[in-house]
């Protein structure tokens, strides 16, 4: 924020206590300690209101700020501050408390609040993040089953592309070949010759049972996500017009950034917040290579997955963008760059409520036509050819 605060409070939040310092015009600076049970937090709220406090600042470390925020958000302008930003402010505290330092920075307009979406978006975020954790747990269990099968000398993964596809699941459970796998009967016969002990059977059955129980949880969470998305159906469908962005990715994007882009002045601000843009490291007019900034890990993961899907989509600009970068920057950096492009698109789509407009797989070549032409001429000339360029009719 860049405004002076007449009466403010700084909160140093811990698991069991909240240390609050108030200061401002017409009141005496004071510090009190409160507990973190709801009754104590309500007493903190009443104390702040009684002293005419309008703005409250606290660090966004851990999860302990959330109960405090829930109690205070309706009565005060609560500013959630990234601890990294405070460390870069000159005059970092030495003999003053955290709460007093936060209060001082707040009143002097030296704090920049973190983005906090409305409560319904925060609830959607909890659901999408939990769903991701559960799907990761399913993948871990599947890998565990694969490890046990290898230990039993069962080589299903050498024959089928998906160990948990319909046919291969039937093989694991009943050791019978069905469907398309009959064409690989001889290979299957060799792959299924192993030594499955009672120990292996127990481990596999336990993992399969766990997978099925998690899948039931995911189904329930999907229903809750669909309910939370009902007010945002327009934005949900618009995001899915982007190549590589499907239902789960669109839900995660809305959960992480919301649908109101007024929180971010420009697409570059959104990219910086998300950690999808390189840091600003320039000296003497020269830009130096820099890692991407810290940001939302969940959004970054979603954008990276969507970028990978887009890089495999036929006849789309994002695929061309990926392949133009992967050769000289590697897969990871190319995916991050495509994710950054995708996030810029998302910003404008949500800001203007318009669908994605496909530029075409040849868009980059058309933009760089002269540069590409000169490059090929230079290479051919170096090989001893005399080159004459003529426009096609």
Phi, psi and omega in degrees: 000156183233027179242152177280141182250125182290314179227117184224169179222144174245133183243127173258104190262129175236181182296320186245347181222157173231118177264121185242132175240130178245150178197157177154185183291128176083001177229156179268139179298132182213151179231132177224155179247134181234157174280179182251003172291157186303317180300320179291322179292326175292325176294322175298314179302314181296322178296318179295318180295319181297333180263009175069027179290136179250329183233140180231134179239140174207155181283149181263049180266136178064208180246001187288344180285337188297311178299324179294315180299319182299326181280325189265342192297332183279342185249345184222162169276101184267125181250113178269122190249133174289126183300331179296323182291323181295322183296336182270357178278127181301147179085031180307140187308149173235296183252012177255157181285162177301316183295321180293321179294316178298319179297319180296314179296320180300311184293336180263009175069031184256011180250143176243117184288147174282158178287124177238110181289165178297166189300321181293326176289323177297322177294319177298322179297319177301318182291313183292323179291322178293321177299319178298318178298320181291320178293327175294324177293323176297316179298321179296319179293321178296320176296325179295318177297317179300321179295319179294319178299318178296321178296329178273006179066031175259118190255049182298322183295342178280346185249322183247153181280330181237108182297338180245030171287178183300310184290315183291329175295321177296324179294315180300319185277326185233355182053043177235136179274130179227165174061220185294340183290348177298332179295339180252035188303314182296316179295322178296319181301317179289322183293331185266001175278109181207199181226087180271118179265173177299327178297313179298317180300315180298314181297315181295314180297322178296315180295318179297319177298320178295318179301314181294324179291322178292321179298326175295320177297318179298320178300317177296319179294322178301321179295319178294320178298317178301321178295316181293335183274351184304319178289349186238032182297322180299310181294322179300316180285324179297320180296329181284356174282347178280130178303133178092347180261109179255193187302308184295321179294317180298319178296318180295321179297314178297320181295328184274323186241355183073194180241352180264104184278004175293342177294337182239116184303322181218171177296329179294323177296318178296317180297320179294317179297322182282348183077028182249017177227149180292152178293162182266100181231091183233135179217132179055037177079004181246131177273133180256154178298139184214148176287163176294156183283164175289143181193204181286112180294322182294316180293320179298318179296318180296316181293324179294317178296318180293324178296320179296319178295320180294326180293346178252007180270132184289144170053046177229154183299318184296327176295315178297321180297316180299311183290338176285341183254329191298327183295322185255346183241350180088164186295313185298312181292325178295319179294320177296320179295318177294321177299322177296314177302318181296321181292323175298317176300315181301317180303311183288325178297315180286327182288322184251357179055052179234151179283166177294137177249118182288128179273337180101152183290340181262010183299314182295321179296321179294321180293326185252029185304310182296318181295318180294319180299312179299322180296315180293322177298317181297318180291318179293321178296320179295334179273000175098013179264149173260122190251132173238126182258132178223130179295137177290145182290000000 
